[in-house]
């Protein structure tokens, strides 16, 4: 049974589901209506142009405190799965290609944050996300080759089931709250 399953397809599915989960977490705050409402209420205090925030200086932290450093750590942690997934997606290992792909995904997410006014476009986030890729790649190099194929396949299948469940819950919750989201958008934009 396990030999019939295409491992590359499982890894691709995991990658796509993980990207969807990141977007859901970023844009809809995991469907937490309180956080979404607070975010829109906060944004309502500013003019439309004032809502666009960015920080192009990677050494200028938005909040140079323990919380700011913890945010950098979280950004790296959130992108570390790409360091595990990308080397398995492609036949030839190419770190430069994988880092660029990770950077493009990070750039896409930062751009969503900027244009939807739900966060700042920050170059430090791009750096932290790329660092997260290298952390994941280090874990891949240390452990992946030492774990038997069938165990890797089972682990990815379990991760896929969890991700599919979470993404489906997100889709259902988003559809269920669609009227609320649309009312917020009509009021704010």
N, C-alpha and C positions, 0 to 999 in steps of 0.2 A: 504494500500500500504506500509506504513512504517513498519508495523509489519512483512511483508514478507522479508524484507531486513535483512540479518545477520549482526548484529552490529560488531561482532568479525572480520568478513571478511573485513568490511569497515576500521576498525582500523588497521588490518594487511596490507591492501592495502596502507593506509596512511603511515605506517611505512616504507614499501618497497620503495614507491615513494620518501619519504623524504631522505632515505639513497642514492638512485640514484641521487637525487638533490645535496646532499652533495658531492658525488664523482664528479659529473659534475662541480660543483663550484670549487672544489679543483683542479682537474686535468686539466680541460679545461677552467678554469676561466670564466665560463658562455659563452664560445665561443668568448670571446673578443680577436680577432687576434692580436691586438696591445700589450696586456698584455702577450700573449703567446710568441710572437716574442721577446719582451723585455726580458722575462724570459730565453728563449733559447739563446739569444745574450749574456746575462749576464753569463750564464753557460759556454758558449763557451770559456770564458777567462781562465777557470780552466781545469786542467787535469781531466780525468775521475774519479780518486779516490778522488780528492779534491772536487768534486761535492757533495759527500755524507757528509751531515752535521747532527750533533746531539748534544743534550744538555741533559745529564743525571742528572744534578744537578737541582732539582726543584726550588732552591732558587737563581739560577743564571739566571736572565732574559736576553734574547737576546738583548733587548733594554730597560734598566731600566729608562723609561721616561713615559710621559703621553701616548704616542703611544703604548708602551709596555703593560701598564696596560689596555689600551683600547682593545688591542688584547686579553688579558686574559678574559676581560668582554665579548668580541665577542665569544670566544670559549665557554664560559659558556652559553651564550644566544643561540648559535647554537645547543647545545646539550640539552637544556631545554625541547624541545618537546618530547624527549624520556621519561622524567619523567611523562608526560601526557599519552603517548601511552602505555608504557610497563605495567602499572598496569591494563589496560583494555584488554590487549592481553591474560592474563592468568587468570584462574578461581581463584586461590589462590594468594593473595598478598604476595610477598616475595621480600623485598627490597634488600637483599643480591644478589639474582638471577638477579634482574633488574640492579643493579649497575654493576655486573660482565658482563652482556650482553652489557651494555653501554660502559664499559671499553674495551670489545673485539672489538666493533665497532670503538671506538676511537683508539685502538691499530692498527687495520686494516688501518685506515685512516692515522695515523702517519707513518706506515710502507710503505704505498703507497708513501707518501711524501718523505721518505728517499730513497727508491729504484728508484723512478722516478726522483729524484734530483730536485723536484719542491718546496721543503721546508725542514725544519729541523725536525728530530725526537726529540721532546722535552717532557720530563716528566712533565713539568709544564702544557703543553697542556692536557695531560692525567688527571691531577688533576683538571684543569679548566673545562674539559668536564664532569668529574664526578660531580663537583659542579653544573654544569648546569642541570644534571639529578635531583639533589636534589631540585633545584629551581623549575623545572617543576613538581616534585612530590609534593612539597608544594602547588603549584597552584592547582594541581589535588585534594589534600586533602581538600583545602579550598572551591573550587568551584564545582567540578564535582558532588558531592553528593547533592548539592543544586539546580542543574539545572535539569529540567525534561528530561526524556529519549528521547522524540521526539525532543526536542531542541538540545540535544547532537548529535543525529543522523543527523539532518539537518545540524548542524555545521560541522560535519565530512564529510558529503557528499559535502558540499561547498568546504572544504579544499581539498578533493580528486579531485574535478573537477579542482581546481586551480593547484594542483600538477601535475595532468595528463597533463594539458595544458602546463605547464612549462617544464615537462620532454619531452613531444612530440616536443616542440619547440627546446629543447636541442638536441634531436635525429636528427631532421631534419637539424638543423644548423651544427651538427657534421658531418652528411653525406654530406651535401653541401660543407663543408670545409675539407673533408677527404684528398683530394689531397694535400692541404696546410699542414695539420698536418703530413702526411707521408713524404713530402719533408723536413720538419723541422727535423723529426726523422732520416731520412737517412743522413742528413747533420751533425747531432750532435752525433749520437751514432755509 
